[in-house]
């Protein structure tokens, strides 16, 4: 492991967690989005992470939830079909909020590792300069 590997690994984690947080924010913002029954429902984004060879993590891709969604009876909604249904996303808000907490904690841990690594390298440079 090289001298600056901790910073590289923490940096890759910061990037992955930021992507995860962005996807969750997008999902939560669209949790109540309904469309007419002849359209696809909002598709929640799920970040796929993979380990990098030599350390770190990378975003492997973004998977989407089912476009089928769920049918909700809402006869007063302007987009309701003749039977009174609209299509809503098939998304569990409690799962999204739980993932949001996990992503935030992962991001915070990566920030702390970056800070500790920078402090350690700074101390080493000060010792070497004396």
N, C-alpha and C positions, 0 to 999 in steps of 0.2 A: 504494500500500500504506500503510495507516494505521499509527499508532504501536504498536498492540497486536495487529496481525495475526499476528505470529509466535507470540504466546501462543495465539491462537485456532486457528491451524493445528496447532500442537503439541498443543493440548488435544483437537482432533478426532482426531488420530493416536493419542493415548493411549487414547481411548475405543474406537476401532476395534481397536487391538491388544489391549486388555483383553478385548473380546468374542471375538477370535480365540483368545486364551489360554484363556478359559473353555470354548470349544467343544472345543479340543484336549484339555484336561484331562478333559472329559466323555467324549470318544472313547476316550482312553487308559484311563480307569477302566473302561470297558465293553468293552474289546477282547476279553476272554475270555468274554463273556456268550453263553451258548447257550440256545436254546429248542427246544421240540419242533418237529418238521417241519411241523406244521399251523399254526404261528404265523409271523409276520414276524420276520426277524432284526433285531438292533439296527441302527439306521440312524445312521451317523456324520454329524456336522454339519460343514458347510463354510461358512465365512463369506464372503459376497460383498461386496466393497468397491467403492465408486465415488467418483470425484473430486467434490468440491463445487465449484460455480461460485464463482470468486473465491479459491479455495485451500482446502486441507484435504481430508479424506477422511471418508466416512460409511459405515456398514453398510447396504448395499442390501437385505440379506436373508440368510436361512440356507437353504442347500440341503441335502437329505438324500441319503445314499447309497442304493443299491438295497436294498429290503426283502427281496429274494430271498435274499441272503446266499450262503453256501456250505454244502454238505452235508459233514459230518464223520462218519466212521465211529467210533463210540464205543459199542460194545454194552453196556458196563458202566455207562453214564451213566443215572441214573434217568429222564431225559426222552427217552431213545432210543426210536425207533419199533420196530416188529416186525422191521425189517431191520437195526437197530442204528445208525441215523443220527440226528444232531441238526443243527439249523441254527445256524450261527455267522455273525458279521458278515463282510461282504466288505470287510475293512479291512487295509491294509498298515501294520504298526507302524513300520517304518523311515521311511515317508513321514510318518506322524504325528509322529515324533520330529524329523525334519528341519524340518517346519513349526513345531514347538514352538521350535526354536532360532531360526528366522527371526522368529517372533512376539516372542520375548524380546528379540532384538537390536533390532527395530523399536521396541519399548516403551522400551528403554534409551536409544535415540537420541532419542526424543521427550522423555523426561525430561531429557536433557542439553540439548536445545534450549530447553526451558522454563526450566531453570536459567540458561542463558546469557542468555536474554531478560530474565529477572527481574534478573539482575546488571547488565545494560546499562541497563535502565530505572531501577534504583536509583542507579547512577552518574550518570545524566543528571539525576535529581532532586537529588542532592547538589551537582552542578556548578551547577544552576539556583538552588539555595538560597544559594549563596555570593555 
